Each structure stands twice: as structure tokens, then as C-alpha cells.
Amino acid sequence: MPSLLSYGMFGFSMATLAHDELSRRRNWRHATSSRIGARDATQFTGPGEDTVSIQGSALAELQDGRASLDQLAAMAATGEPWPLVDGLGRIYGSFVITALDERQKHFFPNGEPRRIDFSVDLLAVDDPERSA
């Protein structure tokens, strides 16, 4: 089954964790110096943070979201960066997981959640434009 997005060897797909939203925020740094009677002088100092946030839901009837979230938590615990590539082959760069949130809802009688809403926050540790 094709992946919507790959993080290292983990594929976000209908069989694992299908995300329904991906947001990316990139910053560029500018140093400033105050000037009297004028706007501050600025100097470009380089790229800043590049973050990606992935949100979605796992439904117990369709996939084992718990196992997939555990796999992502194990990857995060290594502290190692992994490449992030979308389903069209676009390379975002190497990222580390900085946060993994989950919200369990609508429980079976044994306490297993029918639905797990999740969010994964990633931080870039390289600059793909410079290494290309």
C-alpha cells in the first residue's frame, strides 16, 4: 500500500496512521541594529527553524493505531533524525520528533479506544536546499 508520507521507515498510510492535516512552518533569521530616526537596520543571518506538524486519527476498526504510535515513540526515543518524504517523492529533509500527542476517544467495554487522534511534531536538523 502506498504511503501518504514516509518518516524514515515508517509510512503514514491507511494501514498505519493516516494523517488528514500536515502543516509546515519555516523561519529565516535577521539580526537588527537600532538606528536613531529610522527603522532598524537588518542583516540576514541564515535559516531558522523548520517545523512540521502532522495530525490525524486512527480508528480501531481500520488499523492498530496504538502499535503505530508506539513505533513512532520508539523512533523519537533514539533521538536520531530520519528523512521525511511525501507521497509524491518531495524530500523535506531530516527531522527529529519533538512531540507526540494522542487523544483516545469512544472506548470499547474493555477500555480499548475506538479512535485515537494524534499529532506528531517534527523539527528539521538539516537544510535540504544546501545539501542538494
N, C-alpha and C positions, 0 to 999 in steps of 0.2 A: 504494500500500500504506500503510495507516495506521501511524503511529508509536506505539511504546510510550511514548516520551519525546522531547521536542524540546529541543535546546540551540542557540539561535539558529536558523540554517537547517539544522543537522544533525539528522536524525531517527534515533534509535535504533530500528531495526526489524529484521525477519528478513532484509532485503536488505542491511543495512549492518552494524551491530553490535547484536545482540540481547542485552540485559542480563538476567541472571537474579537479580540482587540489587541493591537500592538501599537505602542506609542514610543517615539524616539525623540530625545532632546539632545542637541549638540550646542556647545558653547565655544566661543573664541575669546581669548583674554586680551585686554587692552589696559596698559598702565596709564595712569593720568598724573599730570602735574598741574597744580593750581597756577593761574595767571591772574593778575590784577586787571579788572575791567574787561575781561574776555573769557570765553569758555575755556575750560581746562584743556591743556594740550594732551593728546593721546598718542600712544605708540603701541602698535600691535605686537604682542609678546608670544603668540602661538595658540595652538588649540587648547581648549579647556576640556571639561568632562563631556563624555558621550555616553548617554544612558538609554537603555531600552527597558520598557515595562510591558509584560505580556500578561493579559487577563483572559480567563475563560472559565468553563465549567466542565466537570467530569460527572457523568451520570452512571450510576451503578449498573443499570441495565445494558449499557453500551460498552463500558471499559472499566478496568480496575484503576481508578484514579489514585487510590491510596498507594499502590505499588509504583506508579509513575512519579508521584510526589516524593516518595521515599528515595527513588533513584536520583532525582534532582537534588534532594538534600544531601545524599552521599557525594555527589559531584561537587556541591558547594563546600562541603566539609574538607575537601582536599585542598582548597584554595587555588587550584590550578585554573588557568584560563583555557577556554575552549572556543573554537571558531563558531560564529553564528552566521548561518546561510539560509536565505529564504527559499521557498519552493521554486522560484524562477532562476535560482543559481546566483543571486546577488550576494556577494560576500560583505558582511557588515564589519568584520574584524574579529579579534579575540576578546572575549568578555569573561568576567567572573560574576558569579551570583552574589549579590549583596543582601538580598532578602527574598524570602519565600513565605507568602501568606496563604492561608487556607481558611475557608468558612464552610462548615458542614451544616447541611440542612435536610429536613424531611427524612426522618430516621425509620428504618425497619424496626420491628419489635425487638431484635437482638442488639440494637444500638448502632448498627452499621448505617452510615449516611447514604441516602439515595442520591444526593447531589453534593458535590464539593466544588465550591467556587474557589478559584486560585488566582494568585498574582505572583509573578516572578520578576524581580528587578535585577538588571544586569548593568555592569559598568565596564566600558572599554578599557583595555590595558595596552592597546597599540593604536596606530594610525594607519588604516589600510591604504589611504591615498599616498602616504610617504613610502610604504614598503612595496608598492606596485611598480 
